[in-house]
């Protein structure tokens, strides 16, 4: 293993298949799947609980995928054609996704939460010839005239059903390593949709190189909870699992009770989520400990601190035994590794999970990089970092300031081919020497660990000329249960000097404030008072130029993406009340 042999790489086994199962530097996605089937054909591949366990082995999955590829060929699909898939997480979704790739075509995964008209725009933009879609949206697209030659339901009850599709044996022209595998749209609700073109090499290289920082076992069980059309889940759950022979269990709803039931029943070992999800789970655990009284809470807190110190210094993990009963009660005892992505996580949250005995790490990437480019190694994680730069990835910081902070730019085999039919936007996304501009700000330490400070376009320039990164301030609020959402932004103090003050938009937690008693002054005054207290508490921890000077409490939640990040350009204009 890596810790015993620094020269070890998780992809070294590919050499025995080179020249036989594939001929390029990296296999294509279909070649990778066939290699895994030859190694772990009888292991469970795709599993769902409805409520009883239904599972396909790797060999069964390959048979259905090949049949679907033949059916696509019989419908006129050829190498380089685009075929779309839009639906909730399910084995049928992944069979469609892989069947498209096995047919030599390009897959276009589309967010099923978009409105029908928005999906239609992406279908037309990508020139998709066939659409695989969930049954509730099937009638709309089936009745809509357009360029689609066929509509296929991903569920039973509407004909044709995906597992029943097949076609005659035929010689299918497969895609090559440098051919486009997928077009992922980063937006579709406003303006012109931008489609990220990822090649087979981008996705397969990223899948294996990510394992250079994190060992994945064929006995692992992944939990596909976040929308699988998103690059994070698509790569870090689906493709990584398929590369190792691990099992993928599909979650149905992002509801805490359902999630915990799935984790326990399916014996999940690899749990990938976003900050909002992990914050809520941790809050529930700590709430349960506090309910046992101040003495127990104090003792547990002391032991957690000791556990974290031992893990960090001596590289052993006493937390699993110390807090075994806590983890079992929270349905987290089978977890081997938790990975947080899709947004910044407060270091305090990162620290507490590791103290409890879970190997909890975070990573960083973007759709344009397939997406992973940084990942914390379990054996040498840094709580304030989003991870170590992956092998074969060249990362540098442009125009660093006095803190070493500048724009992050990258070059490597996982960097996209470009934006679909957008040559000008593609050219603008790269530096003259070929580095992709991420639009994110951060700095690197001497061990090539990356520390994010925020998005370049979100940076606030204060009256004193200081640069403030909103995401750094927002992270300070992640453990306050009273706050459901917070967004920090600049407001104009001086137009002439182009200086900004710092404003916080806060949406209070409805569940928490339902517990408030009726009191003089009313509920609204209590909410406003508590939010102002929290802001004041956090301001004391911040540098003077980072402190929040304006507070706006919202009466409606801010719109979020499917990975639970606030859409900064879709802020509601109806404040509950404001305070300065």
N, C-alpha and C positions, 0 to 999 in steps of 0.2 A: 504494500500500500504506500501512498504518497509520503506519510509521515516517517516511514522506515526507509524508503528509497526515493530520494529527491528526483531521480530520473524517471520515475514511474509516471505514465500518462494513461488516463482511463480509455483512450482511443487506440492504444497500442495494438489491441487485439485485431483491429481492422487490417493489419498487414497480412494476416493469413487468408483474408478474403480478396485482397487486392490482386487484380488481374484475373480473378475468377468471378466474383459477384459484382465487381465494379472496376472501372478502369481509370477514374479520375483521381484527383487529390483527395476528394471526399466523395462518398456515395451520394446519389440523389436520395430523396425521401423514400420512393418506392424500393430502391436498392437497400436502403437502411432497414426498412420494414422486413424485407425478405431475409436479410442477414439475421435479424432478431428471431424470426420464425424458425430458422434453421438451428438456433441455439436454445430457444425457450418455447417451442411450438405448443406445448401442452399447458403452459401457464395461463392463468386468467389474464385477459387483456382489457376488455371493456365490461364494467359491472354497474348495475343499477339496482336499487331496492324499491319495488313498486307494489306492496311493501316487501314482498318476498324477493330474495336475491335472484337476479337474472344475470348471467355472465356468458361472455364469448371468450374462448381461448384464442391465443394468437393464431393458431392454425385455422380455426373456424372464421376468424375475422378476415384473414387473408383470402379465404375461399369466397366470402361474400363480396369483398372489395374487388377481386378480380372479375367476378360476375358483373358487378356494377360498371366496371371499366368497359367490359364487352358491350353492355347495354348502351353506354354513352357513345361508343363507336357506331353502334347500329343506328343511333339517332343523328349521325353526321358529325360528331365531335372528333376533331383531329388535333394534333400537336399544335399548341399555341393558342387554341380557342379559349375563351373565358367562360367559366361556369360558376354560378353564385350559389351560396348556401347561407340561409338565415333561419335561425331557430334557437330554442333553449338548449342547454347542455344535455346531451343524450348520446348513447352509442350510435344511434342513427345519424346524428350530426357528423361524428367522426368517420363513419363508414362513407358518407357522402363526400366529405373532405378528401379522404384518401383515395376513393374511387376516381375522383376527378384527376388527381395527380397520376394515378396508375394509367389513366387514359391519355397521358401526355399533355393534358390541358392545364390551364392556369386557374387556380381556385380564387374566388372572390368572397371572403367571409364578411357578412354584413350584420351589423348590430340588430337583433330582432326587436329591440325596444324602440327603434325608429318608427315614425309614422309610415304608413303604406306609401304615401307620396314621396317621402324621403328615400325609402328603399328603391322605389321606382326610378328616382333620379340616379342613384348609384348603379342600378342595372343598366340604364341607358349610357351613363358615363363610361362604364367598363365594357360595354358592348357584349354583355353576357348573353349566351344563347339558350341556356337552360337554368332554371331556378329550382333548388331544393328548399322547401319552406315548411314551417310548422302548419298544422292543419287549420288553426284558427285564421291564418292569413291566406290559406290556399284558395278559398273562393274568390277573394278580391283579385288576385293575380291570374287565376284561371279565366275569369270573365273579362280581363282587361286586354284590349287589342294592343299589339306591340311587336317587337322583334324577337321575343322569346319563342322558341320552337316547342318547348315543353315545360310543364310545371309538375313537380313531384312532391308529394306530401312526405314529411319525415315521420309521420305517425300512422298507425292503423286507423281504419275507418273511412279513409278517403283513398280512392284508387288513382294511380298505382302506388303500392307500398314498396319502399326502397329495398327490403330484404328479398322481395320476390322478383326483382329485375335481373335480367340476364340477356345475353346475346350470343350469336354463333361464335365459335372459335375463330380468331383472326389475328394477324400480325399487327400489333399496335406499335406505332412509332413513339418511343418514349422520349421524354425530355432528357437533356444532358445537364451536367453539373452547373454550368453557367447560365442555363435557361431560367426564365422567370417561373417561380413556383406559385407565388401568391401576390395579389394586389390587395393591400390593406388600406382602407380609407380612414384618414385621421379625422375627418369631419364630413358632415353631410347635411347639416341642418341649416347652414347659412352659406351664401356665396358659392364658389365653384369648389366641388369636392376635390381633395388632393389624395391621389392614390399612390401609396408607397409600394414600389416594385421590389420584392425580395426573391432572390434566386434560390435554387436548391442548395448551392454552396453556402449562401448567407445563413440559412436556417440550420443546416446539418452541422456546419462548422461551429456555429454559436452553441448548438446543443451539446456538442462534445467538449468544446473549449471551456464552457461553463463548468463542466465536471472536473476541469483542472483545478478549480477552487473548492469543489464540493463533491465528495464521493457519493454516488447513487448506487444502490444495490438492486439486483434483479428481484429481490424479495420485498422491495418497498411497495407500499400501496399509496398512490397519489389521490388527492381529493380535488376534483374539478368542480369548484364552487363558483368562482368568478366567471363571467361570460367568456366562453371559449373562443369567440371570434376575435377577442382582444389579443394582441401579440404576446402579452405577458403570460396568460394562461395557455395560449396555443403552443408556445415554445417551452416554458418552464414546467408545464404539467404534461401536455399531450406528447410533444415530440421527444422531450427528455425521457419520459416513461417508455415510449416506443423504442428508443435507442438502447435501452438496458434490459427490456423484458419485464418491466414493472407493471403493476396493475393500475388502471385508472377507474376510480369510482366517481360517478356523477352525482353532484349535489343538486337538489331540486329548488330550494329557496334559501335566500340569505336571511333566515330567521334563526336567532340564537338557539332556540329549543330544537329545531330540526337539525341544525348543524351538529350540536352536541350528540344527538341521537345517532346521526350518521357516523361521526367519529368513533363512537363506542362500538356500534354494530359492525362496521366495516373494518375495524382495527387499523385505522389510518395511521401511516407512519410519516408521510410527507404532506404537510399542510401549508399551502401557499395562500396568502391573503393580503389585504391592504390595511393601512393604519387604522381606519375607522373600525374595521372588524376586530383587529387585535386589541384595540383600546377598549371596546365593549366587553370582550371576553375577560380581559384582565380586571376591569372594573367589577365585574361580577364575582371573580375569585376573591378580590380584596374585600368586597362588601361582605362576602360570606365569612371571611376571617374576622373582620371587625365586629360582626354580629355575636361572636363568641366572648366579647368583652375586652376591655383595655389591657388586662394582664396577658391574655392569650395573644392578642394582636401585637403587643410589645415584644413578647417572646419570639413569635414567628418572624417579626421584622428583624430582630437581632440575628436569628438563625439564617434568614435570607441573606443578610449582609455577609455573614461568615461563609455561607455556601458560595456566594459569588466570588469572594476573595480567594477561596481555595481553588475554585474552577479556573480563575484567571491566572493565578500564580503557579499552581502545581499541575494544571492540565488534567485534573480529575473532576468528576461530576458527582458530588455527594447529594445534590438537590433531589435527584430522582428517588432516593431512599428516604431522605429527610421529610420530603413533602409528598410521598407516595399517596397518602390518603387524600390530600388536597387535589392532586392531579386526577385520581380515580373519580372523585366526586364531581370534578369538572369535566369528566370524559376525555381527558387529555393524556392519560397514562400510556397509551400505545404510541404516541407521537415520538418519532426519532428526531425530526428536524422541522422547524417552522421557518418559513421564508417570507419576509415582508417586502413588497414592492409596490409600484404604482403611485408612490408619493413619499414624502419624508416622514420618518417616525421619530418621536421624542426619545432621546437616549435613555431617559428614565424608564420608559416602557420596555425597551430593548433589555435594559439591565435587570428588571424585575423578572422577566420570563427566564433569563439565564440563571438567576438566583434560585428560581423554583425548580431548576433541574432540566429545563428544556433547552436543547441546542437551537437557539433562536438567532437568526441572522437576517441581514437585509442586503438588497442588491440595488443596482441602478441600470437603467437603459432607456431606450426610446424605440418607437416603432421602426424608425429608420435604421436601427442597428439590430433588428431581428429578435428580441430587443436587448439581451443582456450584454453589458460591457464591464460591469463591476460586480463582484460577489465576495462577501466575507467568508474566508475559510473558517470552518467550525473550530479548528484547533488553534486559530490565532485571529479571533475576531476583535474588532475595535468598535465600541458602542456608539461613538460619534461619527463613524465613517459609514458610507454606503458600500464599502467593499474595496477589495484589491482589484487592480486592472487585470482582466483575463489574459491568459497566454495568447501570444500572436496579435495582441491589440496594442496599437501605438496611440497613446493619449498624451496631449500636452495642453498647457494653459496659455491662451493668447493674452498679451498685454496685461500681465499681473500687476495689481496695485500693491500698496505697502504691506498688505496682509497676505500677498501671494494669490489673491483672488482675481480670476479673469474668466473669459469664456472657455469652456471645455470643447476641444476639437479632437476628433478621433479618426483613425485609419485602421482597417483590418478586414479580414475575410467576411465579417458579418455586416459590413456597411452596405446599405441598399444600392441597387443599380440606378435608382432615380425615381422621379415622380412620373406617373403614367401620363404620356402625351403632354408633358409640361417641361420642355427643354429649358426655358428661361428660369423657371422655379428651381429646376435641378441644378443648373449652373450656379444660381445664387446660394444654394445650400452648401456649397463647397468652397474652400479656400483655393487660391491659385495653385498651391502645391498638393491639392487632392485630399485635404482633411475635411470631414463632415463637421459643419458647425452645429453644435447641439442646441444652442440658444440658452444653455444652462451655465450658471456661474459656480465656481468652486475652486479648490486648490488641492494639490497632491502633497503627501508627506514623503519622507526619504525611502519608505518601503512601497511606494506606489499605491497607497490607499487614498481614495478620493473622499473629499469632504464637500458636500453641496451647501451652497448658501442661498440659492434661489434662481429664478428665471431672469435673464437679462432685461426682458421687457417689463418686468414687475419691479425692478429696482427703484427705490425712492432716494432722491437727492435732497437732503435736509437744508435748512437755512444756513447752517455752518459749513455746507459743502461736503458733508459726510454721506457715504453710501450706506443705505439701510436695505436689508433683504427681508421682505415680508415673511417668507417661509420660516426664517429663523425665529421670528417673534411668534408666529402661529404655533410652532412646536411647543412653546412654553405652556400652552393651554390644553394639551392633549389629555391630561389626567383630571381635569375638572369636569365632573359629571353634570354640573349645572349648565354646561355649554354644549349644545348639539353641533353647532357650526360656528367658525370664526374666520373672517377674511380681513387681512390687514392690507391697507393700500394708502397711497399718498393723496393728500388734498392740497390744493394750491394755497400757499401762504402769501407768496409774492410773485405776481405774474412777470414783473420786470426782471427780477433776479432768478426766475424759474426755480424757486425753492418750494419745498413741500413740507407739510406737517404729516403726522402719522395718525390715521383713522382706523378704528376697528369696527367692522360690521359683525354683530353678534346675533345669532338665532338661539335663544335659550332652549334647553332640553324640556320638551313638554312633559315627559314622564317624571322628571325630577320635580318640576314646579307644581305638578298635581298634588304632591305630598305636602305643600305648604298649608299651614292653617289659616283660616280667616283671621284677619287682624286689622287694627285701625290703620287707615291709609290705603287699604285695598291690596289686592294681589299684584297689580302692576307696579306699585311702589316697592313691594317686597322684591320682585324680580329685578327691577332697576337697581335697587340698593345692593343686592347680592352681586350682580354683574359688575357694578362699579367697585365693590370690594375686591373682586377677583382681579380686575384690571389694575387696581392700585397695588395689590400684592405682587403681581408679575412685574409691574413697572419698577418696583424696588430692586428686582434682580437684573434689570436691563441697564445697559449703559445710558447715560443721560440723553444722548442723541437718538436712541432707539425707542424712547418711551412714547406710549400712546397718549395723544392729546385730545382726541375726539372719539366719542363712542356713539354708535347708532345701533339701537336694539331693534331687530326686525320682527315683524309679526307673521312672517312666512319664511319657510326654508329657502335657501339659495339652491338654484338648479345644479345638479351634479351629473358627472359622467357615469358610465356603467362601472367604472373602477373607483367610484365614490370620491372623486376629486371635484371641488367646487369649480363651476364654469365662471371664470372671473369676468367674462364679457356678458353674463346674463344675470345681473344683480337686480333683485326687486327694488322698486322705488318707494315702497310703502313702509316707513319706519314706524315701530310702535311708539318709541320716544327716543330722544337723543339727549346726551349730556356732554358737557365739555369740562 
